């Protein structure tokens, strides 16, 4: 009888705490530097979420080690509803790419929401002769290993996505990883780098200024912002479709009632006309998934990228 009373009291207190949620600031850990495009997305969501919940939402930037520093900090945080982690495709790539990661992508977190999907764009210096993927593929086959392909770092969606393209198209780019997009852009504009694969938000203004040219995009359809730039699919590699993605997770043990509430709040934010337009202008497609749908997506991504990495024999340096 006493045990039943204790259990009932615990449930009552737990329900009461959730009913008052949130009663203090919420933290969003962003494993990227301040000012990065992903940091900007987190701050946009955080500001609107704060307005809706009536509590501060603090952005905590913890960049480094290919996102592992930030992810580990979130994994060690209590599952009390006051810690959110921003994740990208790298979250599903790292467990296979690296010999050891400080988290289990399934057991240590609960999915909250996939916010966006981001088709990647490949750009070139103006002095690089090929104008589309067909011409790039012809040059890559003519000169195997001589065409350079840069990205913002080892293990990114841009890196592994181009490894998948090497396999699918029977070509071989020379991988040139950078520590971020700014140094890569410097080399691209000067002509020291031939091609760069990245998210549209990182290069759209430079394309519009005419300093570089967009050569092809990696998604299944053309981008509204770059309607004249062909996809890889329509250029001779049927079925090729690579998108980066962004989402939010919470530490394991976070009450489902809190997860479901935050999911609805954040979905309402990113599907609002103002925020959806802002994200679309940067080349992102709003997804606003349920937690259950995001969980399935993560499992599929773990399988997909794990296969690509093992087949290509890639390991983090």
N, C-alpha and C positions, 0 to 999 in steps of 0.2 A: 504493500500500500504506500509506504514511504517512498519507494523507488518510483512508483507511478507519479507521485506528487512532484518529485524532483524533475522527472522528464517533462511533465506538464508545465512546470515553472520555467524550465529552460526554453521550451518551445514558445511560451508566452513572452519571455524576455527577448528571444530572437525575433519574434514577429514584431514586437514593439520597436526594436532597434531598426528593423527594415522599414517600418512605417514612418519613422522619423528621418530616414535617409534622404539626402545627405545632411549631416549636421556639422560638417567641417569641410575644408578644402579637398578637392580631388586632384590627384597628380597624374599627368600624362607623361610617361617617359618616352622620349624621342631619341633613338640611338643614332642620330645624325646631328651635324653642327647647326647652330642657330643660323637662320637665313637660308638654309637649304630649302628646296621646293617642298620636301616632305615636312619640314619644320613649319613652313607656312601653312600647309594644309592642317596640321595639328593645331596651330594657333587659331586658325579660322574656326575650326570645330570647337575648340576650347572656349573661345569667347562667347559663342552662341549657346554652348551648353551651360556656361556659368549664368547667363541671362535666364535660361529656362529653369535651372535648379535653384537659383538663389544662393549659390555658394561659389567662391573662387575656384577656378580651374587653372592649376599651375603647370606650365610646360617645363619639364626637367630634361635638358639636353645632356645625353651621355654618349657621345660619339666614340668610335675607336674599335679596333680589333674586328673589323667587318661586322659591326653591330653587336658583337658578343658582350661588350661591357654593359650596354643598356639592357639587353635581354636578361643577362644574369642578375642585374639589380632588380628587375621586375620579378623574376622567378623567386627571389629571396624575400619578396614583399608579402605581407599577410593578405589573404584572400578576404578582405573585409569590405571590398567595394570602393576603396579609395585610391587604388592604383590601376592605371590603364597603360598598356604598352602599345605603341605604334609599331607595326610590323610591315615588311614588304616581302617580295618574292625571296629575298635572301634568307628569310626565316626557314623556308622549306629547302633551300639549297645547302646551307651550312652543315646540317647533320651528316650529309654524305661527303661534301667537299673537304671537311676538316676531320682529322683523326679523332678529335675530342671536342665536344661543345658542352658548356655548363648548363644545359637544359635539355629536357625531353620535350619535343614539340607537341606531343599529344598529352602527356601526363601532367606537365607543369603549368599548363595554361588552359583557360576555357575561352573559346572564340566568342567575341562580342559582335563584330560586324565587319564585313568587307566593305570599305567605303568606295574605292574606285578601281578600275582597270585602266592600264595605260599602255596603248600600243607604242612600240619604240620606233624611232626614226633613225635612219643612217644618213649622215651628212658627209660632205666632202669639201676639200679646199676647192676654190674656183679654178685652180690650175690642174686639177685631176680630170683627165679626159672623159672617162665614162660618165654618161648622163642618167643611166638607169640601171636596174639590177641585171638585165640581160647583158649589157656591156661590161658590167663589173664581173659577172660570172665568166664571160669570154676571156677577159684579161687574167682572172685568177687561174683559169685552166691553162692559159698560155704561159703564165709565169707562176707556177705553184710556189706558195710560201713567200712571194715577194710583195703581195698587196697587204699593207698594214691596216689593222682594224683596232682602234682604240676604244676604251671604255673607262668608267670611273673607278674601276678596281676589280680585283679577283673575286669571283663568286657572285657578282651582280647578275641580274637578269640579262643585262646587255652582254656580259661575258659568256654565260652558259647558253643563252639564246643563239649567239653566233657560232658556238661549238655545235649546236644542233643543226644550224644551217650548213656548216661544213660537211656534216654527215649526210644531210638530206640532199644537198646539191652536188656532192662529190667534188668539193673544192677545198682549199686550205688557205685561210687568212693567217697572217702572223699577228698573234695576240699582243697588244701593247696596253697593259694596265696602267692607269694613272691614279694618283691620290686626289680624286675629285675631278670635276669637269673643267674648272678654269685653266689648269695647266694643259689639259688635252686640247682645249679650244685655242690656246696660244700656238701650239704646234700645228694644229689643223690649218688655221688661217695662214700661217707662214709657209705651209706646204711640207713641213717635216713629217707630218702624219697625213695619210691619204684618206682614211675613212674613220668615222667616229659613230658608235651606236650609243644612243642615250634616250632619255625621255624628252618629248617635245617641249616641255616647259623650260628646259635648260638651254634650248637653242632657237626657239621660235623667233625671238626678237632679232637675233643675228642673221637668220634666214631672211627675214623681212628687210633688213638693212642691206642685203645683197653681199654680205661678207663671206658667206658660205652658201652651198647649195644642198637642197634635200634630194637624195638619190632614190631611196625607197623606204617603205614602212613595213613593219613586221606583222601587223594584225591581219585579220581575214578580210577587212574592207578598207577602202581609202579613208583617210582622215578628213573630216569636214574642214579643218584648218589648212590642209594641204591637198586640195582636190585633184591637182594635176600630178601628184606623186604616186606612182603605182605601188601595189603590194607585191610581196615576193610570190604569193600564190598566182597572181595573174601574169607573172614574169617567168613562169616555168617550173615552179616547185609546188605541185598540187598539195593542198591540205596544210601548208605551213601557216601556223598561227601562233605567234608568241606575244604575250602581253605581260608586262609587269603588273603588279597589283599592290594595293595598300589596304591595310585593315587594322583593327584594334583588337587586342586580347586583354584578358584579365588573369591574375594569378589563380591557380587551382584553389578550389574551396570557396570562391566567391559565390554567394547565394544566387540561385537561379532567378529569384524575383528581381534582384538588382540588375543582373545581366539583361533580363527581358525589358526592364524599364529603360535602361540606358540605350539599349538597341533601338527602341521606339523613338526616344528623344533624338538620338544622333541621326537616325534615318530621316526624321522630319526635318532636321537641319540641312542635310546634304541634298535632299530632294526639293528644298524650297527654291523658287525661281532665282533668287539672288545668288545663293551659294552654288547651285547647279550650273548657272551661267559662268560664274567665276572659275569653277573647276574645268568646265568644258573649254573655256578660252585657253587654258593651259594644256589642252590635249587629253584631259582625263575623262573617262566615261563613268558616271555615277552608277554604282551597283546597289548599295543599300540592302545587303542581304540579311536574312535572319541568322541568328547564331548557328542554327542547325545546318543551314546551307553553307555557311562559311566553314564549319567543321569538315564537311564533305569536300569542299574545295581544297582545304589544306592537305587532307589525306591524298587527294589526287595529285597535287603539286609535289608532295614528298615522293610519290612513286615516279612521276614523270621526270623530275630533275635528277632523282637518284639514278635512274636508268641512263640518262644522258651522260652524267658525270662518270659513272662506272665504265660505260662503253668507250668514252673518250680518254679514260685514264687520267683524269684531272685531279690534282691535289693542291690545296692551298700552299703557297710558298711560306 
